[in-house]
Amino acid sequence: MTRSQRLVLAIAVLASFVAFLDGSVITVALPAITAELGGGLSLQQWVVDAYLITLGSLMLLAGSLSDVFGRILVLRLGLIGFGITSVMCALAPTGEFLIVARALQGVSGALLVPSSLALILATFRGPAQGKAIGLWTAWTSAAFLVGPVLGGLFIDLASWRLVFAINVLPILVTLWLLALLGARNERIAGVPIDYLGAVLGVVGLGLPVFALIEQANYGLASPIIWAPLAIGVLAFAGFIQRQRVAPSPMMPLGLFRVRNFAVGNIATVLIYGALSLGTFVLAVFLQETAGYSATLAGAALLPVIVLNIALSPLFGSLAGRFGPRLFMTIGPILGGVGFLLMLRIDASADYLTAVLPGIAVFGLGLSITVAPLTAAVLGSISSRQAGIGSAVNNALSRIAGLVAIALLGVIVGSELDLDGFHRGLVVTAVLLIIGGVVSAIGIRNAPAADGAAASGEQARPGGGEQTDVHQRGGDDKPEEQA
């Protein structure tokens, strides 16, 4: 890599790492937050979902903003905004203030992810681009896994507030690297911004989430619950229709005509929804019921991190040779078995005998899954659509986590006791297993392409046929690349 390419990759990784780290580090901080600010399970849900609502619903819009105003400017604004809102979260005097600050933090986070990926796509070409995207994906995945461990250390050694304040340092480093890069802020003329679609997306996600979280307090028969739920469902339907007719849709529906892209994203929703739900209930239960410190609760997931670092490259390579279908089938099902093994956990939650076996099996299953899943989704569409494809996949994974946490009260009840914890484990396992079954039925490996062999080309690692969906609207059909 050239010096500027190394700088771009470092900037993109750091910017996205901060956004994704903040989404996962919060799980072990929730008991400490409610111990100080009150609010119980409802506040814990809102602290997670307020961030995910704005992050997931605005991530696709941010891609258009980076085209119109320039990716460097949008990335810089996102970093500054994320730093300011992180300080607001760290200084939050009440639970309500923290929820608002988290929502604003999600807005800034939405600006970071698409802009950082767009920077990579504009800087790298050919095989180097695939490698750079792979490194970017690996580090953002690592943020999701490392977060609980770092959060536990911050909470036990200082305060839950440090979980947010610590963001300031990597943000300052990233802003410094941007200054060193010295790249021009290039804009793309004539790109429309779908503000109506953005509003419909936020309302269509936010109001149903409000209803799901607060139904435990008001009941489904209350107009405070059913009215927002009905409006939200209508808004979400309007969002889908808007994507069909918008001249430049945030989420081109034509992409979902590509089999592996569509099935891979369904699997993403199931798997990442399960990850959010499972890690949430595990981190909170180990602290509030089993008496683990925040550090120990976060460290409980260390085997998952070690297995992912050690094995993900191996399974990524194997998926490149044999196709992703087998790995996307076995991995989630094995992860589901891991959560079923955790049903042996009781109120004492002995780590070696009750927690570790399930964690280890889950970690192995996740290691088998992540790289092949990414390859299946992005390998099924043309390289010039990798940016929007990755943005859609990332947005759906965050939305899946958002919905899973919103449903927590329905699954576990008003308190996370032992019975509720076990119900959460079962639902997590079922989601993972269904994700494996969906992959087994729907994912297609690349055929042994004689034509590709004759021309000296290799099949794409994602499996299936690589297609190019022109973005004139949601009804476009994929056309085979020559």
TIVO-236327 format. One record per residue (C-alpha): residue number from 1; residue in one letter; x, y, z. Coordinates in steps of 0.05 Angstrom, whole numbers. Layout:
+-----+---------+--------+--------+--------+
| num | residuo |      x |      y |      z |
+-----+---------+--------+--------+--------+
| NUM |       A |      X |      Y |      Z |
...
+-----+---------+--------+--------+--------+
***
This chain:
+-----+---------+--------+--------+--------+
| num | residuo |      x |      y |      z |
+-----+---------+--------+--------+--------+
|   1 |       M |      0 |      0 |      0 |
|   2 |       T |     21 |     72 |    -11 |
|   3 |       R |     25 |    120 |     48 |
|   4 |       S |    -42 |    152 |     30 |
|   5 |       Q |    -75 |     83 |     24 |
|   6 |       R |    -49 |     63 |     92 |
|   7 |       L |    -76 |    128 |    121 |
|   8 |       V |   -144 |    118 |     88 |
|   9 |       L |   -150 |     47 |    115 |
|  10 |       A |   -130 |     69 |    185 |
|  11 |       I |   -180 |    127 |    183 |
|  12 |       A |   -237 |     82 |    158 |
|  13 |       V |   -223 |     28 |    209 |
|  14 |       L |   -217 |     76 |    268 |
|  15 |       A |   -280 |    115 |    249 |
|  16 |       S |   -323 |     53 |    241 |
|  17 |       F |   -290 |     18 |    301 |
|  18 |       V |   -313 |     75 |    346 |
|  19 |       A |   -385 |     71 |    322 |
|  20 |       F |   -390 |     -5 |    328 |
|  21 |       L |   -351 |     -8 |    393 |
|  22 |       D |   -401 |     40 |    425 |
|  23 |       G |   -458 |     -5 |    404 |
|  24 |       S |   -430 |    -66 |    440 |
|  25 |       V |   -391 |    -37 |    498 |
|  26 |       I |   -456 |    -12 |    529 |
|  27 |       T |   -482 |    -82 |    547 |
|  28 |       V |   -440 |    -92 |    609 |
|  29 |       A |   -451 |    -19 |    631 |
|  30 |       L |   -527 |    -26 |    636 |
|  31 |       P |   -532 |    -52 |    708 |
|  32 |       A |   -485 |      4 |    732 |
|  33 |       I |   -525 |     57 |    694 |
|  34 |       T |   -592 |     36 |    724 |
|  35 |       A |   -561 |     29 |    793 |
|  36 |       E |   -543 |    103 |    790 |
|  37 |       L |   -598 |    132 |    747 |
|  38 |       G |   -655 |     83 |    760 |
|  39 |       G |   -705 |     63 |    707 |
|  40 |       G |   -697 |    -13 |    710 |
|  41 |       L |   -702 |    -57 |    648 |
|  42 |       S |   -740 |     -4 |    608 |
|  43 |       L |   -683 |     46 |    614 |
|  44 |       Q |   -633 |     -9 |    596 |
|  45 |       Q |   -672 |    -24 |    532 |
|  46 |       W |   -677 |     49 |    513 |
|  47 |       V |   -603 |     63 |    525 |
|  48 |       V |   -587 |      9 |    473 |
|  49 |       D |   -644 |     22 |    424 |
|  50 |       A |   -642 |     98 |    422 |
|  51 |       Y |   -573 |     91 |    391 |
|  52 |       L |   -593 |     35 |    344 |
|  53 |       I |   -656 |     70 |    319 |
|  54 |       T |   -619 |    130 |    291 |
|  55 |       L |   -557 |     91 |    271 |
|  56 |       G |   -595 |     38 |    232 |
|  57 |       S |   -647 |     83 |    200 |
|  58 |       L |   -599 |    139 |    179 |
|  59 |       M |   -540 |     97 |    156 |
|  60 |       L |   -566 |     91 |     85 |
|  61 |       L |   -583 |    165 |     81 |
|  62 |       A |   -512 |    181 |    103 |
|  63 |       G |   -486 |    148 |     40 |
|  64 |       S |   -523 |    199 |     -2 |
|  65 |       L |   -499 |    256 |     43 |
|  66 |       S |   -427 |    235 |     33 |
|  67 |       D |   -437 |    237 |    -43 |
|  68 |       V |   -470 |    306 |    -41 |
|  69 |       F |   -427 |    341 |     10 |
|  70 |       G |   -363 |    301 |      4 |
|  71 |       R |   -341 |    240 |     43 |
|  72 |       I |   -284 |    276 |     78 |
|  73 |       L |   -330 |    332 |    104 |
|  74 |       V |   -385 |    283 |    126 |
|  75 |       L |   -334 |    238 |    160 |
|  76 |       R |   -303 |    297 |    197 |
|  77 |       L |   -372 |    322 |    219 |
|  78 |       G |   -391 |    252 |    242 |
|  79 |       L |   -327 |    246 |    284 |
|  80 |       I |   -337 |    314 |    317 |
|  81 |       G |   -411 |    300 |    330 |
|  82 |       F |   -395 |    231 |    359 |
|  83 |       G |   -343 |    262 |    405 |
|  84 |       I |   -391 |    315 |    430 |
|  85 |       T |   -449 |    267 |    441 |
|  86 |       S |   -402 |    217 |    476 |
|  87 |       V |   -384 |    271 |    526 |
|  88 |       M |   -459 |    286 |    534 |
|  89 |       C |   -471 |    212 |    550 |
|  90 |       A |   -413 |    211 |    599 |
|  91 |       L |   -441 |    272 |    636 |
|  92 |       A |   -515 |    251 |    634 |
|  93 |       P |   -550 |    272 |    699 |
|  94 |       T |   -614 |    232 |    686 |
|  95 |       G |   -637 |    171 |    647 |
|  96 |       E |   -679 |    214 |    600 |
|  97 |       F |   -619 |    258 |    583 |
|  98 |       L |   -577 |    196 |    569 |
|  99 |       I |   -630 |    168 |    522 |
| 100 |       V |   -632 |    233 |    481 |
| 101 |       A |   -556 |    236 |    480 |
| 102 |       R |   -552 |    164 |    456 |
| 103 |       A |   -601 |    179 |    399 |
| 104 |       L |   -558 |    238 |    377 |
| 105 |       Q |   -497 |    194 |    383 |
| 106 |       G |   -530 |    146 |    334 |
| 107 |       V |   -540 |    202 |    284 |
| 108 |       S |   -466 |    217 |    286 |
| 109 |       G |   -449 |    143 |    282 |
| 110 |       A |   -491 |    137 |    219 |
| 111 |       L |   -447 |    189 |    186 |
| 112 |       L |   -384 |    150 |    202 |
| 113 |       V |   -396 |     81 |    172 |
| 114 |       P |   -417 |     95 |    100 |
| 115 |       S |   -367 |    152 |     93 |
| 116 |       S |   -309 |    109 |    117 |
| 117 |       L |   -328 |     53 |     69 |
| 118 |       A |   -337 |    102 |     12 |
| 119 |       L |   -267 |    127 |     26 |
| 120 |       I |   -239 |     57 |     18 |
| 121 |       L |   -278 |     45 |    -46 |
| 122 |       A |   -251 |    110 |    -76 |
| 123 |       T |   -179 |     95 |    -56 |
| 124 |       F |   -170 |     21 |    -71 |
| 125 |       R |   -181 |    -16 |   -136 |
| 126 |       G |   -182 |    -89 |   -157 |
| 127 |       P |   -157 |   -143 |   -109 |
| 128 |       A |   -130 |    -89 |    -62 |
| 129 |       Q |   -201 |    -63 |    -53 |
| 130 |       G |   -226 |   -132 |    -32 |
| 131 |       K |   -170 |   -139 |     18 |
| 132 |       A |   -182 |    -70 |     47 |
| 133 |       I |   -257 |    -84 |     55 |
| 134 |       G |   -239 |   -150 |     88 |
| 135 |       L |   -194 |   -114 |    138 |
| 136 |       W |   -248 |    -62 |    151 |
| 137 |       T |   -300 |   -116 |    163 |
| 138 |       A |   -253 |   -155 |    209 |
| 139 |       W |   -239 |    -95 |    253 |
| 140 |       T |   -312 |    -73 |    258 |
| 141 |       S |   -330 |   -144 |    277 |
| 142 |       A |   -275 |   -143 |    329 |
| 143 |       A |   -306 |    -80 |    359 |
| 144 |       F |   -371 |   -117 |    370 |
| 145 |       L |   -334 |   -172 |    408 |
| 146 |       V |   -282 |   -132 |    446 |
| 147 |       G |   -332 |    -80 |    471 |
| 148 |       P |   -359 |   -118 |    531 |
| 149 |       V |   -289 |   -134 |    557 |
| 150 |       L |   -266 |    -61 |    553 |
| 151 |       G |   -331 |    -37 |    582 |
| 152 |       G |   -324 |    -83 |    642 |
| 153 |       L |   -254 |    -57 |    657 |
| 154 |       F |   -276 |     16 |    653 |
| 155 |       I |   -336 |      5 |    699 |
| 156 |       D |   -299 |    -34 |    753 |
| 157 |       L |   -237 |     10 |    753 |
| 158 |       A |   -272 |     77 |    747 |
| 159 |       S |   -344 |     89 |    725 |
| 160 |       W |   -394 |     71 |    671 |
| 161 |       R |   -386 |    142 |    647 |
| 162 |       L |   -316 |    126 |    623 |
| 163 |       V |   -347 |     77 |    573 |
| 164 |       F |   -370 |    139 |    534 |
| 165 |       A |   -314 |    187 |    550 |
| 166 |       I |   -261 |    139 |    524 |
| 167 |       N |   -287 |    151 |    453 |
| 168 |       V |   -255 |    220 |    452 |
| 169 |       L |   -183 |    195 |    445 |
| 170 |       P |   -192 |    152 |    382 |
| 171 |       I |   -235 |    206 |    352 |
| 172 |       L |   -179 |    257 |    361 |
| 173 |       V |   -130 |    209 |    331 |
| 174 |       T |   -175 |    198 |    271 |
| 175 |       L |   -184 |    273 |    261 |
| 176 |       W |   -108 |    281 |    263 |
| 177 |       L |    -99 |    226 |    211 |
| 178 |       L |   -150 |    261 |    167 |
| 179 |       A |   -109 |    324 |    171 |
| 180 |       L |    -46 |    284 |    153 |
| 181 |       L |    -82 |    254 |     93 |
| 182 |       G |    -97 |    323 |     65 |
| 183 |       A |   -145 |    295 |     13 |
| 184 |       R |   -193 |    341 |    -24 |
| 185 |       N |   -266 |    338 |     -6 |
| 186 |       E |   -295 |    313 |    -71 |
| 187 |       R |   -370 |    318 |    -85 |
| 188 |       I |   -413 |    283 |   -136 |
| 189 |       A |   -459 |    330 |   -173 |
| 190 |       G |   -532 |    316 |   -184 |
| 191 |       V |   -543 |    263 |   -129 |
| 192 |       P |   -612 |    273 |    -98 |
| 193 |       I |   -622 |    264 |    -23 |
| 194 |       D |   -684 |    224 |     -3 |
| 195 |       Y |   -705 |    263 |     59 |
| 196 |       L |   -776 |    235 |     56 |
| 197 |       G |   -749 |    164 |     56 |
| 198 |       A |   -705 |    181 |    115 |
| 199 |       V |   -763 |    209 |    156 |
| 200 |       L |   -807 |    149 |    139 |
| 201 |       G |   -750 |    103 |    160 |
| 202 |       V |   -739 |    136 |    227 |
| 203 |       V |   -814 |    138 |    243 |
| 204 |       G |   -824 |     68 |    217 |
| 205 |       L |   -771 |     40 |    264 |
| 206 |       G |   -777 |     87 |    323 |
| 207 |       L |   -851 |     84 |    338 |
| 208 |       P |   -858 |      8 |    337 |
| 209 |       V |   -796 |      2 |    381 |
| 210 |       F |   -828 |     51 |    430 |
| 211 |       A |   -891 |      9 |    431 |
| 212 |       L |   -853 |    -57 |    442 |
| 213 |       I |   -811 |    -29 |    499 |
| 214 |       E |   -867 |      8 |    535 |
| 215 |       Q |   -922 |    -44 |    526 |
| 216 |       A |   -900 |    -76 |    591 |
| 217 |       N |   -916 |    -10 |    627 |
| 218 |       Y |   -981 |      9 |    592 |
| 219 |       G |  -1010 |    -54 |    561 |
| 220 |       L |  -1026 |    -68 |    488 |
| 221 |       A |  -1097 |    -40 |    496 |
| 222 |       S |  -1072 |     29 |    514 |
| 223 |       P |  -1074 |     81 |    458 |
| 224 |       I |  -1004 |    102 |    481 |
| 225 |       I |   -982 |     34 |    453 |
| 226 |       W |  -1027 |     15 |    395 |
| 227 |       A |  -1029 |     85 |    363 |
| 228 |       P |   -953 |     92 |    355 |
| 229 |       L |   -949 |     19 |    333 |
| 230 |       A |  -1001 |     30 |    278 |
| 231 |       I |   -970 |     95 |    255 |
| 232 |       G |   -901 |     63 |    255 |
| 233 |       V |   -924 |      3 |    213 |
| 234 |       L |   -956 |     49 |    163 |
| 235 |       A |   -893 |     93 |    160 |
| 236 |       F |   -850 |     31 |    148 |
| 237 |       A |   -896 |      9 |     92 |
| 238 |       G |   -889 |     79 |     64 |
| 239 |       F |   -813 |     73 |     68 |
| 240 |       I |   -813 |      9 |     27 |
| 241 |       Q |   -859 |     41 |    -25 |
| 242 |       R |   -815 |    102 |    -27 |
| 243 |       Q |   -754 |     58 |    -43 |
| 244 |       R |   -793 |     30 |   -102 |
| 245 |       V |   -808 |     97 |   -134 |
| 246 |       A |   -751 |    143 |   -111 |
| 247 |       P |   -704 |    164 |   -168 |
| 248 |       S |   -644 |    149 |   -124 |
| 249 |       P |   -667 |    102 |    -68 |
| 250 |       M |   -627 |     94 |     -4 |
| 251 |       M |   -640 |     19 |     -7 |
| 252 |       P |   -647 |     -4 |    -79 |
| 253 |       L |   -698 |    -60 |    -75 |
| 254 |       G |   -671 |    -90 |   -139 |
| 255 |       L |   -611 |   -115 |   -100 |
| 256 |       F |   -658 |   -164 |    -64 |
| 257 |       R |   -673 |   -197 |   -131 |
| 258 |       V |   -603 |   -227 |   -125 |
| 259 |       R |   -614 |   -293 |    -89 |
| 260 |       N |   -551 |   -296 |    -46 |
| 261 |       F |   -557 |   -222 |    -28 |
| 262 |       A |   -630 |   -231 |     -6 |
| 263 |       V |   -620 |   -296 |     32 |
| 264 |       G |   -554 |   -272 |     62 |
| 265 |       N |   -589 |   -211 |     90 |
| 266 |       I |   -646 |   -253 |    118 |
| 267 |       A |   -592 |   -295 |    152 |
| 268 |       T |   -559 |   -231 |    176 |
| 269 |       V |   -623 |   -206 |    209 |
| 270 |       L |   -633 |   -272 |    245 |
| 271 |       I |   -561 |   -282 |    267 |
| 272 |       Y |   -546 |   -210 |    289 |
| 273 |       G |   -614 |   -204 |    323 |
| 274 |       A |   -594 |   -267 |    362 |
| 275 |       L |   -525 |   -238 |    378 |
| 276 |       S |   -555 |   -174 |    406 |
| 277 |       L |   -607 |   -211 |    448 |
| 278 |       G |   -560 |   -265 |    473 |
| 279 |       T |   -502 |   -219 |    493 |
| 280 |       F |   -551 |   -171 |    527 |
| 281 |       V |   -585 |   -222 |    571 |
| 282 |       L |   -519 |   -257 |    587 |
| 283 |       A |   -482 |   -194 |    607 |
| 284 |       V |   -540 |   -167 |    650 |
| 285 |       F |   -557 |   -234 |    683 |
| 286 |       L |   -485 |   -250 |    702 |
| 287 |       Q |   -480 |   -183 |    738 |
| 288 |       E |   -550 |   -172 |    768 |
| 289 |       T |   -565 |   -244 |    788 |
| 290 |       A |   -500 |   -284 |    790 |
| 291 |       G |   -460 |   -227 |    822 |
| 292 |       Y |   -405 |   -222 |    770 |
| 293 |       S |   -366 |   -157 |    767 |
| 294 |       A |   -371 |   -118 |    702 |
| 295 |       T |   -301 |   -140 |    683 |
| 296 |       L |   -316 |   -213 |    694 |
| 297 |       A |   -382 |   -208 |    657 |
| 298 |       G |   -346 |   -177 |    597 |
| 299 |       A |   -289 |   -227 |    602 |
| 300 |       A |   -339 |   -284 |    599 |
| 301 |       L |   -340 |   -273 |    523 |
| 302 |       L |   -264 |   -274 |    515 |
| 303 |       P |   -265 |   -345 |    486 |
| 304 |       V |   -310 |   -319 |    430 |
| 305 |       I |   -259 |   -264 |    414 |
| 306 |       V |   -200 |   -312 |    415 |
| 307 |       L |   -236 |   -363 |    370 |
| 308 |       N |   -257 |   -309 |    320 |
| 309 |       I |   -187 |   -281 |    315 |
| 310 |       A |   -156 |   -350 |    307 |
| 311 |       L |   -207 |   -384 |    262 |
| 312 |       S |   -245 |   -331 |    221 |
| 313 |       P |   -188 |   -325 |    168 |
| 314 |       L |   -187 |   -401 |    161 |
| 315 |       F |   -262 |   -407 |    150 |
| 316 |       G |   -261 |   -347 |    104 |
| 317 |       S |   -209 |   -382 |     61 |
| 318 |       L |   -247 |   -448 |     62 |
| 319 |       A |   -311 |   -412 |     42 |
| 320 |       G |   -272 |   -382 |    -16 |
| 321 |       R |   -253 |   -452 |    -39 |
| 322 |       F |   -317 |   -490 |    -26 |
| 323 |       G |   -371 |   -436 |    -24 |
| 324 |       P |   -406 |   -404 |     36 |
| 325 |       R |   -468 |   -449 |     41 |
| 326 |       L |   -439 |   -505 |     85 |
| 327 |       F |   -407 |   -456 |    134 |
| 328 |       M |   -469 |   -411 |    137 |
| 329 |       T |   -509 |   -473 |    154 |
| 330 |       I |   -464 |   -506 |    206 |
| 331 |       G |   -440 |   -442 |    240 |
| 332 |       P |   -506 |   -412 |    263 |
| 333 |       I |   -534 |   -480 |    283 |
| 334 |       L |   -472 |   -494 |    325 |
| 335 |       G |   -479 |   -425 |    356 |
| 336 |       G |   -551 |   -441 |    374 |
| 337 |       V |   -528 |   -506 |    407 |
| 338 |       G |   -480 |   -465 |    448 |
| 339 |       F |   -536 |   -422 |    476 |
| 340 |       L |   -577 |   -484 |    491 |
| 341 |       L |   -518 |   -511 |    531 |
| 342 |       M |   -522 |   -447 |    573 |
| 343 |       L |   -590 |   -470 |    598 |
| 344 |       R |   -549 |   -506 |    652 |
| 345 |       I |   -533 |   -438 |    682 |
| 346 |       D |   -568 |   -427 |    749 |
| 347 |       A |   -567 |   -368 |    798 |
| 348 |       S |   -494 |   -383 |    817 |
| 349 |       A |   -471 |   -386 |    744 |
| 350 |       D |   -407 |   -426 |    755 |
| 351 |       Y |   -363 |   -404 |    697 |
| 352 |       L |   -322 |   -467 |    684 |
| 353 |       T |   -379 |   -517 |    687 |
| 354 |       A |   -441 |   -478 |    666 |
| 355 |       V |   -420 |   -417 |    625 |
| 356 |       L |   -355 |   -435 |    589 |
| 357 |       P |   -378 |   -497 |    550 |
| 358 |       G |   -435 |   -460 |    518 |
| 359 |       I |   -393 |   -398 |    505 |
| 360 |       A |   -339 |   -440 |    471 |
| 361 |       V |   -388 |   -476 |    425 |
| 362 |       F |   -422 |   -410 |    409 |
| 363 |       G |   -354 |   -378 |    394 |
| 364 |       L |   -336 |   -435 |    347 |
| 365 |       G |   -402 |   -428 |    311 |
| 366 |       L |   -394 |   -353 |    303 |
| 367 |       S |   -323 |   -362 |    276 |
| 368 |       I |   -350 |   -409 |    223 |
| 369 |       T |   -405 |   -360 |    204 |
| 370 |       V |   -380 |   -288 |    200 |
| 371 |       A |   -331 |   -288 |    141 |
| 372 |       P |   -372 |   -334 |     96 |
| 373 |       L |   -435 |   -292 |    110 |
| 374 |       T |   -399 |   -228 |     89 |
| 375 |       A |   -372 |   -262 |     27 |
| 376 |       A |   -440 |   -289 |      8 |
| 377 |       V |   -473 |   -221 |     12 |
| 378 |       L |   -420 |   -178 |    -21 |
| 379 |       G |   -395 |   -232 |    -68 |
| 380 |       S |   -464 |   -237 |   -101 |
| 381 |       I |   -464 |   -166 |   -129 |
| 382 |       S |   -416 |   -127 |   -172 |
| 383 |       S |   -355 |    -94 |   -141 |
| 384 |       R |   -381 |    -24 |   -158 |
| 385 |       Q |   -442 |    -38 |   -114 |
| 386 |       A |   -401 |    -62 |    -55 |
| 387 |       G |   -411 |      4 |    -19 |
| 388 |       I |   -487 |      4 |    -21 |
| 389 |       G |   -489 |    -71 |    -10 |
| 390 |       S |   -446 |    -66 |     52 |
| 391 |       A |   -487 |     -6 |     77 |
| 392 |       V |   -552 |    -45 |     69 |
| 393 |       N |   -523 |   -106 |    104 |
| 394 |       N |   -495 |    -64 |    162 |
| 395 |       A |   -560 |    -26 |    170 |
| 396 |       L |   -601 |    -90 |    172 |
| 397 |       S |   -554 |   -120 |    224 |
| 398 |       R |   -563 |    -59 |    269 |
| 399 |       I |   -639 |    -59 |    258 |
| 400 |       A |   -641 |   -133 |    276 |
| 401 |       G |   -607 |   -117 |    342 |
| 402 |       L |   -655 |    -59 |    353 |
| 403 |       V |   -717 |   -102 |    344 |
| 404 |       A |   -688 |   -159 |    387 |
| 405 |       I |   -675 |   -112 |    446 |
| 406 |       A |   -743 |    -79 |    437 |
| 407 |       L |   -776 |   -148 |    443 |
| 408 |       L |   -737 |   -164 |    507 |
| 409 |       G |   -794 |   -147 |    553 |
| 410 |       V |   -841 |   -193 |    514 |
| 411 |       I |   -790 |   -249 |    518 |
| 412 |       V |   -763 |   -245 |    589 |
| 413 |       G |   -817 |   -204 |    625 |
| 414 |       S |   -809 |   -142 |    667 |
| 415 |       E |   -747 |   -169 |    704 |
| 416 |       L |   -689 |   -211 |    681 |
| 417 |       D |   -695 |   -268 |    731 |
| 418 |       L |   -671 |   -340 |    720 |
| 419 |       D |   -734 |   -361 |    682 |
| 420 |       G |   -732 |   -299 |    638 |
| 421 |       F |   -657 |   -310 |    626 |
| 422 |       H |   -670 |   -381 |    603 |
| 423 |       R |   -726 |   -357 |    556 |
| 424 |       G |   -678 |   -307 |    527 |
| 425 |       L |   -627 |   -363 |    515 |
| 426 |       V |   -678 |   -407 |    480 |
| 427 |       V |   -702 |   -351 |    434 |
| 428 |       T |   -630 |   -334 |    417 |
| 429 |       A |   -615 |   -407 |    401 |
| 430 |       V |   -678 |   -413 |    358 |
| 431 |       L |   -660 |   -350 |    318 |
| 432 |       L |   -590 |   -376 |    304 |
| 433 |       I |   -614 |   -445 |    284 |
| 434 |       I |   -667 |   -415 |    237 |
| 435 |       G |   -611 |   -372 |    207 |
| 436 |       G |   -572 |   -436 |    192 |
| 437 |       V |   -633 |   -470 |    162 |
| 438 |       V |   -649 |   -409 |    118 |
| 439 |       S |   -577 |   -410 |     93 |
| 440 |       A |   -580 |   -484 |     78 |
| 441 |       I |   -643 |   -476 |     37 |
| 442 |       G |   -629 |   -409 |      3 |
| 443 |       I |   -554 |   -398 |     -7 |
| 444 |       R |   -523 |   -423 |    -72 |
| 445 |       N |   -450 |   -437 |    -82 |
| 446 |       A |   -416 |   -415 |   -146 |
| 447 |       P |   -419 |   -471 |   -198 |
| 448 |       A |   -354 |   -498 |   -225 |
| 449 |       A |   -353 |   -447 |   -281 |
| 450 |       D |   -320 |   -476 |   -342 |
| 451 |       G |   -324 |   -410 |   -376 |
| 452 |       A |   -288 |   -376 |   -320 |
| 453 |       A |   -235 |   -429 |   -320 |
| 454 |       A |   -225 |   -421 |   -395 |
| 455 |       S |   -216 |   -347 |   -388 |
| 456 |       G |   -168 |   -354 |   -330 |
| 457 |       E |   -217 |   -323 |   -280 |
| 458 |       Q |   -233 |   -350 |   -211 |
| 459 |       A |   -303 |   -355 |   -183 |
| 460 |       R |   -320 |   -302 |   -132 |
| 461 |       P |   -315 |   -325 |    -60 |
| 462 |       G |   -386 |   -304 |    -44 |
| 463 |       G |   -416 |   -360 |    -84 |
| 464 |       G |   -474 |   -354 |   -132 |
| 465 |       E |   -474 |   -310 |   -193 |
| 466 |       Q |   -445 |   -241 |   -189 |
| 467 |       T |   -497 |   -191 |   -212 |
| 468 |       D |   -501 |   -117 |   -225 |
| 469 |       V |   -566 |    -83 |   -205 |
| 470 |       H |   -573 |    -15 |   -237 |
| 471 |       Q |   -601 |     35 |   -188 |
| 472 |       R |   -658 |     68 |   -227 |
| 473 |       G |   -707 |     46 |   -175 |
| 474 |       G |   -733 |    -14 |   -137 |
| 475 |       D |   -761 |    -50 |   -197 |
| 476 |       D |   -695 |    -58 |   -234 |
| 477 |       K |   -676 |   -129 |   -250 |
| 478 |       P |   -606 |   -155 |   -241 |
| 479 |       E |   -567 |   -161 |   -305 |
| 480 |       E |   -511 |   -212 |   -312 |
| 481 |       Q |   -442 |   -180 |   -320 |
| 482 |       A |   -403 |   -200 |   -381 |
+-----+---------+--------+--------+--------+
***
